Every structure is written in C-alpha cells, then in structure tokens.
C-alpha cells in the first residue's frame, strides 16, 4: 500500500436531524489518514470524491492537500507550488483551489479536463476561487481597492459580481448546476448566510449567529454552519426547514458540501483534533464501496504526487472555520 492510503473508521452512529421530510438518518465515515493530527474536508462531488487537506504532528507543522477517492488519498501540488489548498470539486473531478509559489505569490487555479488555468478577476489584488460546477462556472471572492471583499461567479474571462445589497463584505462559496450560489456576507458587524437565485438574495434563517453557507446541491439543499453559544454547528436547509447536523460526540461540526445523493462532507472536532467526515444517508452505500469515477484522478494526473511532499508550516490549531466575520484582508477562508 502506497504512503498515505486511507484508514477508514466508520462511526457506528446514526443521528436524526429535526426537519420533517428530510432524510435524517446518517452513518458517519471518518476520514483521518495515519499520522495526521488534523484533517479538513472542503467539498464533495456526486461520486463521493472529496478534496481537503490534513496536518501531521506537531500540529500544524506540515500540511498535505489531497483528493480522496475510493479509499485512498492522492496528494496534489501544481508545478512550482510550495503551498496548495483545494476548495471544490465537480462531478467530472475538476478541481479549484489556491497555490503559492516560492516568491510568495498566490494564485487561484482550476484543473478542468487536465487543463490548468490561473483564475483572476480583473482589477483584483488577489482572487480566491472556491467552487466549480459541471460546466466550469466558478464562484469565489476577491480583494478590490481599499481591501474590499467582493463575491464573483462565471466562466473564466466573463465574471459577474455577487454582492448582497447593503453588505460590507460578500463571499460566494458554493454553486450548483442551476447556477444557484451560496455564501456569506457581513452587515452591521454581523455575519449571515445567503442563497442567490439569479440576483435574488435570500438570507437563511439560521439560529445563533455568524452563519455561513458553503454548499448547495442541484435540489437546492444548502449546507454550512453557524455559531450558537460559542459552539460551531453544521446545518442543512431543505426548502427553508433548518436541520442541525452535528457528529455525535463532537465539540464542533462544520459542514462543507452536499451532493445530489444527500451525502454531506465536513469536519468535526474531538478533544484537540479535527477529523474529516462523510455523512451518508442510511440506505446509500458507504463511500468506500461507491463506484467512484476513476477519470477524476486521471484528469488530475498532471500534479498527483507522493503524500510525502508537504506544504510549508502552518500555525493554525484547533477547530478552524473557513470564513469569519471581519476577516482580515488577504486571509483565505481556510
């Protein structure tokens, strides 16, 4: 078995969310490679393929970005990169993320069908691409003049602004194949999750505060997290009914994505360690037994490397949210 092959630990736990009519029973599969001290999952596609990164001991001295598929991790690093973060993956295995070169220049990129492209919004000082749909439309945010933070979406070369009216900051974080966009914005010092239907913005009615929407599937089901009583809780929004999604026994749960089968990706915090997870509705095969698309990793062959090629040191510790209120200019969502 090559270095970094995943060791699955399926939690023998089922949980029920509160929204009526929603598939409420899940089995949780923990994603935690041998030797890792923290694992984070950023997105999931229709085949159950996920992207993210993990850290080794001592936390968080070394980071390894990865694509996970069919029980194994594959490390990823574009040529010339000294640091890479992956944020989204579509049903073809195309990925979107961010990398930094040896000159400390940071770039968003996509790999679509094996073609690598740099993503940059005109006039932006830096661009953060966060999600990608099946036709290659990208969502994200960028820093403009005066360190303003603005969302965007569209095909490369034809981006459109995503701006919640009255917001001081807007970040577009997820997109489905109908062009619905989810994300987060700030107003009056508070944070709110939103869904954008063709320019019609709706704030999600989350409990607590500091709500963030990360993912949306083709049925319009939305996932993300919110803070209540100082605790990060995952959620699912189905037709306006909010269900809390928390891994049993976890101190915090953050939900990063949902696919059309209702599988949910994210991470949870137990003790002093983060673990990735996939939550599968009962009755759907577990991730390790799914017939995952093999061509996704073939398309990624341009930068698949051994998992012993790490990113440089990182100082983040403990539970980590990918977006926060009053985010400092230049700070990515993770």
C-alpha positions in Angstrom: 0.0 0.0 0.0 1.5 3.3 -1.0 2.1 6.0 1.7 -1.0 7.8 2.8 -3.5 5.2 1.9 -6.6 6.0 4.0 -7.6 4.0 7.0 -11.3 4.3 7.3 -13.1 4.3 10.6 -16.8 4.2 10.2 -18.6 5.6 13.2 -21.2 3.1 14.4 -23.5 6.0 15.0 -26.7 7.3 13.4 -28.2 10.7 14.1 -31.5 12.3 13.3 -32.0 15.9 12.2 -35.1 17.8 13.1 -36.5 19.0 9.8 -39.6 17.0 8.7 -39.5 15.3 5.4 -35.7 15.3 5.2 -33.5 12.1 5.1 -32.5 12.4 8.7 -30.5 9.2 9.4 -26.8 9.2 8.6 -23.8 6.9 9.0 -20.6 8.8 9.5 -17.4 7.8 7.9 -14.3 9.4 9.5 -11.5 10.5 7.2 -8.2 10.6 9.1 -5.0 9.3 7.4 -2.4 7.6 9.5 -0.1 10.1 11.3 -2.5 13.0 10.8 -3.4 15.3 13.7 -6.0 17.4 11.9 -8.0 16.7 8.7 -10.3 19.2 6.9 -12.7 18.4 4.0 -13.6 21.3 1.7 -16.1 19.8 -0.8 -17.7 16.7 -2.2 -18.9 15.8 -5.7 -21.7 13.4 -7.0 -19.4 10.4 -6.8 -18.4 10.9 -3.2 -14.9 12.2 -4.2 -13.7 14.8 -1.7 -11.0 17.4 -1.5 -9.2 18.9 1.5 -6.0 18.8 3.5 -4.5 17.3 6.6 -1.7 18.1 9.0 0.9 16.0 10.8 2.4 16.2 14.2 3.4 18.5 15.8 0.2 20.4 14.9 0.2 22.1 12.5 3.8 22.0 11.2 3.1 20.2 7.9 0.1 20.3 5.6 -0.8 17.8 2.8 -3.5 18.8 0.3 -5.4 15.8 -1.2 -8.1 14.4 -3.4 -9.7 11.4 -1.8 -11.4 8.7 -3.9 -12.3 5.1 -3.3 -10.5 4.7 0.0 -7.2 6.4 -0.9 -5.6 9.9 -0.7 -3.7 11.4 -3.6 -1.5 14.5 -2.8 -1.8 17.4 -5.2 0.5 20.3 -5.9 0.6 22.3 -9.2 4.1 22.7 -10.7 6.1 25.4 -8.9 3.8 25.5 -5.9 5.1 25.5 -2.4 1.7 25.5 -0.9 -1.7 24.3 -2.2 -5.2 24.4 -0.9 -8.1 22.7 -2.6 -11.6 24.1 -2.2 -14.0 22.5 -4.6 -14.5 19.5 -7.0 -17.2 18.9 -9.6 -18.7 15.7 -10.9 -16.0 15.3 -13.5 -13.3 15.5 -10.9 -12.3 19.0 -12.0 -10.8 20.9 -9.0 -10.5 24.5 -7.9 -8.1 25.9 -5.4 -5.3 28.2 -4.4 -1.5 27.8 -4.6 1.5 29.9 -3.6 4.9 29.8 -5.3 8.4 30.3 -4.0 8.1 34.1 -4.5 5.1 34.1 -2.1 2.7 34.9 -5.0 -0.7 33.4 -4.5 -3.0 32.3 -7.4 -6.3 30.7 -7.8 -6.4 27.9 -10.3 -8.6 25.2 -11.9 -7.8 21.9 -13.5 -10.6 21.2 -16.0 -10.2 18.1 -18.0 -6.4 18.2 -17.4 -6.0 21.8 -18.5 -4.6 24.0 -15.7 -5.7 27.7 -15.7 -5.0 30.6 -13.4 -8.1 32.4 -12.3 -8.0 36.1 -11.7 -10.7 38.8 -11.5 -9.7 41.9 -13.4 -8.6 44.8 -11.1 -8.4 42.4 -8.1 -5.3 42.4 -5.9 -5.9 38.7 -5.2 -8.6 36.2 -6.2 -9.9 33.3 -4.2 -11.8 30.7 -6.3 -13.9 28.5 -4.1 -16.3 26.3 -6.1 -16.9 24.9 -9.6 -20.0 23.5 -11.3 -20.2 20.9 -14.0 -19.8 23.4 -16.9 -16.8 25.0 -15.3 -18.5 28.1 -13.8 -16.5 29.3 -10.8 -17.5 31.1 -7.6 -15.3 32.8 -5.2 -14.3 36.2 -3.9 -11.6 38.8 -4.5 -10.0 41.8 -2.8 -10.5 45.1 -4.6 -9.5 48.6 -3.9 -9.3 49.6 -0.2 -9.1 45.9 0.7 -12.9 45.4 0.0 -14.1 41.9 -0.4 -16.5 41.0 -3.2 -18.0 37.8 -4.5 -18.0 36.7 -8.1 -19.1 33.9 -10.4 -19.0 32.9 -14.1 -16.8 31.3 -16.7 -13.1 32.5 -16.8 -12.9 35.8 -18.7 -16.6 36.6 -18.0 -17.1 37.0 -14.3 -20.1 38.7 -12.7 -20.1 40.3 -9.3 -22.0 38.7 -6.4 -22.9 41.5 -3.9 -25.6 41.3 -1.3 -27.3 44.7 -1.2 -26.1 46.7 1.9 -23.4 44.2 2.8 -19.9 45.3 3.7 -18.4 42.0 2.6 -19.7 39.3 0.3 -18.2 35.9 -0.4 -19.6 33.4 -2.9 -18.6 29.9 -1.6 -20.6 27.3 -3.5 -22.6 26.8 -6.7 -24.9 24.1 -8.1 -25.6 23.2 -11.7 -28.6 25.5 -11.9 -26.4 28.5 -11.1 -27.7 29.0 -7.6 -25.0 30.4 -5.4 -24.5 30.3 -1.6 -22.1 32.1 0.7 -21.8 34.6 3.5 -21.9 38.3 4.0 -21.4 40.9 6.7 -23.7 43.7 7.7 -23.5 45.9 10.8 -20.7 43.7 12.1 -22.8 40.5 11.9 -22.5 37.5 9.6 -25.2 35.9 7.6 -25.6 33.0 5.2 -27.3 33.6 1.9 -28.6 32.0 -1.3 -28.5 33.8 -4.6 -31.1 32.9 -7.2 -30.2 34.9 -10.3 -29.6 38.1 -8.3 -32.4 37.5 -5.9 -30.7 37.2 -2.5 -32.3 35.4 0.5 -30.8 35.3 4.0 -31.1 31.9 5.6 -33.0 31.9 8.9 -30.3 30.2 11.0 -30.3 30.1 14.8 -27.4 31.6 16.6 -25.1 33.9 14.7 -22.2 34.1 12.2 -24.0 31.8 9.7 -22.1 30.6 6.6 -23.4 28.6 3.6 -20.7 26.5 1.9 -22.5 24.1 -0.4 -25.7 23.6 -2.4 -26.8 20.6 -4.5 -29.0 20.5 -7.6 -32.1 20.1 -5.5 -31.4 23.4 -3.8 -30.4 21.8 -0.5 -27.9 24.0 1.3 -25.3 23.2 4.0 -23.0 25.2 6.1 -22.6 26.1 9.8 -23.5 28.7 12.4 -22.3 29.6 15.9 -24.7 29.2 18.9 -23.5 29.5 22.5 -19.9 29.6 21.3 -20.2 26.3 19.5 -19.9 25.7 15.8 -22.8 23.6 14.5 -23.4 22.2 11.0 -26.8 22.7 9.3 -28.8 21.6 6.3 -31.5 23.8 4.8 -34.2 21.9 2.8 -37.0 24.0 1.4 -36.5 26.5 4.2 -36.5 24.0 7.0 -33.3 24.1 9.0 -31.8 20.9 10.5 -28.7 20.9 12.8 -26.1 18.5 11.6 -23.7 17.5 14.4 -21.4 14.5 14.5 -22.3 12.6 17.7 -19.8 13.3 20.5 -18.1 16.1 18.6 -17.4 19.5 20.2 -17.8 21.3 16.9 -19.1 20.3 13.5 -18.5 22.2 10.2 -20.3 21.1 7.1 -18.6 22.0 3.8 -20.6 20.3 1.0 -23.6 18.2 -0.1 -24.1 16.2 -3.3 -27.2 15.1 -5.1 -27.4 11.8 -3.2 -27.6 13.8 0.1 -24.1 12.9 1.2 -22.6 15.6 3.4 -18.9 16.4 3.8 -17.1 18.3 6.5 -15.1 18.1 9.7 -15.6 17.6 13.4 -13.6 18.5 16.4 -13.0 16.0 19.3 -10.5 16.6 22.1 -7.9 18.7 20.4 -8.1 17.2 16.9 -10.1 17.8 13.8 -11.3 14.8 11.7 -12.8 14.9 8.2 -16.1 13.0 7.6 -18.6 12.0 5.0 -22.2 11.6 6.3 -24.2 9.2 4.2 -28.0 8.9 4.4 -29.0 5.5 5.5 -29.7 3.2 2.6 -27.0 4.7 0.3 -23.7 2.7 0.0 -20.8 3.8 2.2 -18.1 5.9 0.4 -15.6 3.1 0.3 -18.0 0.9 -1.7 -19.3 3.5 -4.1 -18.4 3.2 -7.8 -16.4 6.4 -7.8 -15.4 8.0 -11.1 -11.9 6.9 -12.0 -11.3 9.6 -14.5 -11.4 12.3 -11.9 -8.0 11.4 -10.7 -6.8 10.6 -14.2 -7.5 14.2 -15.1 -5.6 15.3 -12.0 -2.5 13.3 -13.2 -0.6 16.4 -14.0 0.1 17.1 -10.4 -0.6 13.9 -8.4 2.4 13.3 -6.2 3.5 11.2 -3.3 2.0 12.2 0.0 5.4 12.9 1.5 5.6 16.2 -0.4 4.1 18.6 2.2 3.2 22.2 2.3 5.3 24.5 4.5 4.5 25.0 8.2 1.1 26.3 9.3 0.4 27.9 12.6 -3.4 27.1 12.8 -4.5 25.0 15.7 -7.8 23.6 16.9 -11.2 24.0 15.4 -11.0 26.1 12.2 -13.7 27.9 10.3 -13.1 28.7 6.7 -14.8 32.2 6.9 -15.2 34.6 9.8 -16.7 37.9 10.5 -14.4 40.9 9.9 -12.0 38.7 8.1 -8.6 40.4 7.6 -7.8 41.4 4.1 -5.8 38.7 2.4 -6.9 35.9 4.7 -8.4 33.0 2.8 -11.5 31.2 4.1 -9.4 28.4 5.5 
